[in-house]
Amino acid sequence: MDMRDVHREDGYHLQYRHALADGELFHQRWVANDSLSAVAQTGSRRKPLRWIAELESDYFFAVVNLRGVMLVRGMVTGRTRAILPRTILIAHGASAIRALLSRGEHQQIIMAWPSRATHGLQRQWSQHVAAHASMADGYGYANCVNANFLAEAFEHLVYWTKGYSDEYYPKVQGCLHLMAGEAMTGEDHYRLTATNRADFPDAIARLVEEVQKRPSENWTLKEAAAFVGYSPFHLSRTFKNIVGYGFPEYVERRRTELAIQRILNSNKDFDTISAESGFGTSQAFREAFRQHLGLLPSEVRAFSAGEEPAMAASSTNVESGVPV
């Protein structure tokens, strides 16, 4: 199926492999002026969707991911990264980004602004890209899950962009500067688990640390409770209240993180990766990927390898003015 032109703004051009029967995408413009454009992209996918963003040379480009999972593959290094909810991807310069949207609900804000609007940031970005091989693809990303200043800036960026007026421009620009700094210098990881351990009670923090180190072990609720000196009932209730989801789900998320890294960084077969990551069965392995990523292990590996999937007949559907 041929690439179809779907959405063009100053600074970038998006092309989608989009089968209408597999789900729709809608665009609504939030900001459009000489200094900034912002378009909300929403929709629901029954199958993964591939798209390419072709970027203009004198622009910054950003995807603020609010809902759903994206895989992004660099055109230079071929490295694949997972862009999870509450993550922002930022790129600069003439390049292209290949992405895969997962199954499920999606909500992103796609932004672009001319380099001249943030000249200092352009200079810093160019210097950093030239000095660091990890930036060879021309983009980086910032994960804003933790309850800290970065997460607050993420919330403010979304709020000021959605309800945009000219007086908000310096605020939006400041948030983008902050996110770009983190995108240049932040840790490269795939994070499906809570990480703000500084706010956890000592016992929960120790447990989280142990699971992070040894996710493939048989972490039953009873064994975890014994590790921290709680009753299973008290641990179950306390862990969910603090972390936001139950202990078994935490373990499964951590195992999925580990499995993603092994799929992307090794040629091991899925049965081996499943066993090494602590999944009891191959079916549990597949279901964890589908639940937490909206993708299957085979789809992650195929995208990382640059393989083109078989596609149905082409159709596109882009509408404006749909509430986000």
N, C-alpha and C positions, 0 to 999 in steps of 0.2 A: 504494500500500500504506500502511495507517494506521500511525501510530506506536504501538508496543507498550510498555507499562510492563514493565521487566525488572528493574531493581535500584534499591532505595531504601535510603538510610542517613540518619542524622541529618546534616543539612547539605546534602544534595543528592538529586536524583532523576534517574536515567539512563533515557533512552528510546532504543531502537534500531530502525532499519529492518533487520531481520534475516531473511534467507532461509536456512533450515537447510541447504538443498542447497549453499549457497555457503560453508559453514564454520561451526564452532561456537565459542562463547565459554563459558568456565567461570569461576566466581567462588569464591574461597576467602577466608574472613575470617581475617585475621592478628591484628588488634587491634580490640577493642570495649570502650570504657569512656567515662566522662563527658568525658574530656579529649581523646580521639583515637579515630578509627576508621581502619582500613586494610584494604583488600580487594585481593587479587591477582586480576588479570584475565588469563587466558591463552587462547590459541586459535590457529587457523590459518584464513586467509581465502583463498578462491579468487577472490572478487570484493571490491572495496572495500565497506566498511560505514559507513553514516552513523549518527551518534548525537548526541543533545542532552543536555547536563548542565544541569539547572535547579537553581540554587544558592539556598540560604536566606540571609537578610540578615545574620545574626549569626554566620556561619561563614567560615572559610578552606577552600579546596578545592584539591587538588593532584593532578596525574597525574605519577607518576615513570615515565618511559618507558625500559624496559630493552631491548626488542626490537621491531622494526617501526617504521613511520613513520606519523605522524598529521598531517593538515592541520587547522588550527584557524582558524575564521572568526569574527571579532568581530561581535557583534550591533549595535554602535553604529557603528563605522567601516567595517565590511565588509572590513577588512584580513585577509588570509590569511597565516598563518605555518606553517612546517614544523617539527614537533616530531620530531626525530630521536632515535635511540637515545642514551642517557646524557644526556637532557634532561628537566628538570622544569618543568611548567607550574603556576603558582600563581595563584589568583583569590580575590577576596574580595567579599562583598556579594551582594545580591539581583540576579541577572543570569542569563543563559543563555549557554552556549558550544556552538557547532555544531562538530562534528569529523567527520573522515573517516579511518577506519582503512584502511591500504593492504592489498594482497594480501600473503600470506606469513604467517610466524609472528609472534605478538604476545605480549608480556608487559609488563604495566603494574601499578603499585601505585596504587590510587585512595585518596586520603586526605582526611579532613576533620577539623577541630577547631574548637570554638567560639571566637569572638573573645576571650571573657573569659579563655581559657587562655593567650593571648599578647597581653595588653592593650597592652603597649608596641609590639608589631609592628602591631597594628590602628591605633594612632594614627599611626605612621610611614607606614603604607600609605595611609591616608585622606588624609594631608597630601600625599603624593607624587602620588596620583591627581588630587587637586584642582589641583595645580600643573603637571602635565605632560599635554599633549594626547595623547602617545603611549600613555598609560594609560587612555584614554577607555573602552576595552572592559572595564576592570576586572581585567585579568590581564596577566601577564608571564611570561617563561620564562628559564631559566638553562641554558646548554649546558655540560656537565661532561666534555668529551672530553679536554681538555688534562691533562697529568700535573702537576697543581698541587694546592693545598689544596682547591679546589672539587671536583676529581675525588675526592680522598680523602674529603671530606665526603659525596659521593654514595655511595661504597662503604659508608661507615659507616652512612649512613641506611638503605640496603637491608638491611645485615646486622642492625642493631639492630631494625628493624621486623619482619623475618622471624622472628627469634628473640626476639620481644618479651617482656619482663617489666617490672614496674613500676619497677625500678631503672634501666631504660634510658630512661625517659621524658625526663629532663633532657637526655640525649644526643640523642635524636630531636628534641626541641624546639630544641636548639642548631643542629642541622643544618638544620632548616626555617627558622630565623631567617636563617642564612647564605644559603640558597637564595633566600629572599624578597628579601633585600637585592640579590642579583645580578639577580633577575627585575625589580626596580624600576629598576635603573641600568645593566644590561648592554647590550651592543651588539645591535642588531636585525639578524640575518643569517640566511642559509641556508647551513649549513656542512656539506659532505660530505667535505671534505678536511682532512688533518692541519694543525694550526695552531701547535703548540708549537715554533716555530722556534728558540727560545732554546736548545733542547737539540740542535739539528742542527749538524753540522759546517758551517763557513762555506760551503764549496762547495755543499752540498745546500741550505742556507738561501738562498743567492743564486738557485739554480735554482727553488726553490719560489716565491720572490718574483717571479721573472720569469713563471712560469706563471700565477700569480695575476693579474698585470697584463695578460698577453697570452695568454689561454687559447685564443683562436680561431686562433692561428698553427699552422703545421704542425710540431708538436713530435714529431719522430721521436726514437727512442732515440739514434741516431747524432748528430743535431744537439744533443741535450741533453748528450751526453757531451763533445762538442767545446766546448760552452759552459763546462763545469766543468773541463775538462782531464783527464777520465777516459777509459779505454777503455769502449766500450759494455758489455762484460761486467762490468767492475768497477762501473760506475754501476748496472746492473741489479741486481746482488747487493747493493750498498751501500744503494741507495735502498729496496729492499724490507725489508732488515733494520732500517733506521732508521724508515721511515714506516709500515710494516706492510702495504703492498701495492705492487705494481710501478708503475713510472713511467707506462706507458700507462694504467693504471687511474686513477692520480692525475690525469692530464690529462682523462680522460673525466669524472671526478667534478667537476673544476673547471668544465668546460664545462656539465655538468648544473646546477651551482649558478647559473651565469650565465643559462642558459635558463629556470630557474624564475623568477628575478627578472624576466626579460623577459615571460614569460607572465603573471605577476601584475600587472605594472606597465605593460603596453602592450597595444594592440589588434592588434599585428602578427600576420600569419598564421604558421602553424607552419613552413612552408618557409623563410620569411625568418628566423625565430628560429633555426632549425636551422643555416642557413648562417652567420649572424652569430656563433653560438656555437662554430663550428668543426667541426660534425659534417659528415662527408663526404656522408651520405645521410639522407633522412628516416627510413629504416628504422633506421639507427644511432642517430638521435635518439630514436626510440620505444623501442628496446631499452635504451638507457642509462637512460631514465626508469623503465622496468619493472624493470631490475636494481637500481638504486640507491635507488629510491623505492617500488617496488611499485605504481606508478600510471602511467597514460598521460598525455601532455600534455593531451589533450582532457578527461580527468577532473579534472586540476588546474584548468584554466580554468573548467570547468563549476561546480566546487565554489566557486571564488573568486567567480564571478558569481552565486552563490546559486541556480543552476538545480537542479531536482529531476530525477534520472534515472529512467528507466523501471525498474520493479522487478518481480520475480516474486511469486508468491503468498507470503503472510506465514506465518512460523513462527518460534518463539522457542525457545531452548534454553539455560537457565542452570542449572548444577548447582553444588553446593558440595562441599567436601572433596576436590577433585581436586588432586593434588600439583603444585606449581609448579616 
